[in-house]
Amino acid sequence: MSYNTILVEVTDAVMTITINRPKQLNALNGETIAELSDAFKAGESNTAVRTIIITGEGEKAFVAGADIKEFAEFTVDQGRELSRSGHQNLFDLVEGLKTPVIAAINGYCLGGGLELAMACHIRSASDNAMMGLPEVSLGVIQGYGGTQRLTQLVGKGKALELIMTAGMMKAEEAKDWGLVNHVTFQNELMGMAEKMASRIAKNSPKAIGLAIEAVNAGQVDGVNGYNVEIEKFGEAFGTEDFT
Ligand code: CAA
């Protein structure tokens, strides 16, 4: 599939997906979400791809949120559908991918952009990155999993503070909060993500996929993560990688 709003490149077992709408600060419109969904699925089904890195084109933004212009006139039903399909087609897909996904956050990472970064397995940020959830300043709330994933990452008190103030925080503060794993200079961000990808690539892709499933299981209502771990541990013994 050829894409209009993203760039996809595979080099040395790493698929790099770059959201390519720099004039709109890489805001996520419907087309971008559909293209991202397709690219992530293609990455997971390509056995040559061991890690996926997602970033934004330009020096200013990772993603400045969902494309506000697209939903300005939405009704209640349209709002619900935008959220439901976003969860399903992209954000839950990314979180559940068996191929590790690293967000290389290279600037503004707001609203749906932060929600996308939080759905990724690892987050690295450049020192100029600004993180925030401005939704309540627009009269809406997070619609792509932000209320849940932020709470899981930083705890309820901090999550509510960031959501209710609708403020932005710098990368270093986001690191203190546990929202991002690493902060580096902007010109070193992709190198850092690629280095991490090559460390990951030394390990068993099957085992990594099973570990992702076990870790994610702990966040699902009514699922006992310990039981899933027992199952996945057992499954690992049946893989060629273990043998
Ligand atoms: N959607 C659509 N377009 C956007 C956008 C967005 N989220 N963010 C920025 N843009 C566009 C601007 O409209 C502008 O386009 P034009 O030149 O055609 O006017 C261009 O990107 C550059 O933006 P600014 O001129 O505003 O740049 P700035 O440097 O002055 O400010 C900013 C940068 C602080 C990030 C500011 O653009 C901003 O506040 N953007 C909106 C951020 C936001 O509210 N995001 C949350 C969206 S809601 C959401 O994501 C809901 C959800 O969970 C589903």
Boltz pocket constraint, residues with backbone or C-beta under 6 A from the ligand:
constraints:
  - pocket:
      binder: B
      contacts: [[A, 22], [A, 23], [A, 24], [A, 25], [A, 27], [A, 64], [A, 65], [A, 66], [A, 67], [A, 68], [A, 69], [A, 108], [A, 110], [A, 111], [A, 112], [A, 113], [A, 115], [A, 134], [A, 135], [A, 138], [A, 140], [A, 141], [A, 142], [A, 143], [A, 144], [A, 146]]
      max_distance: 6.0
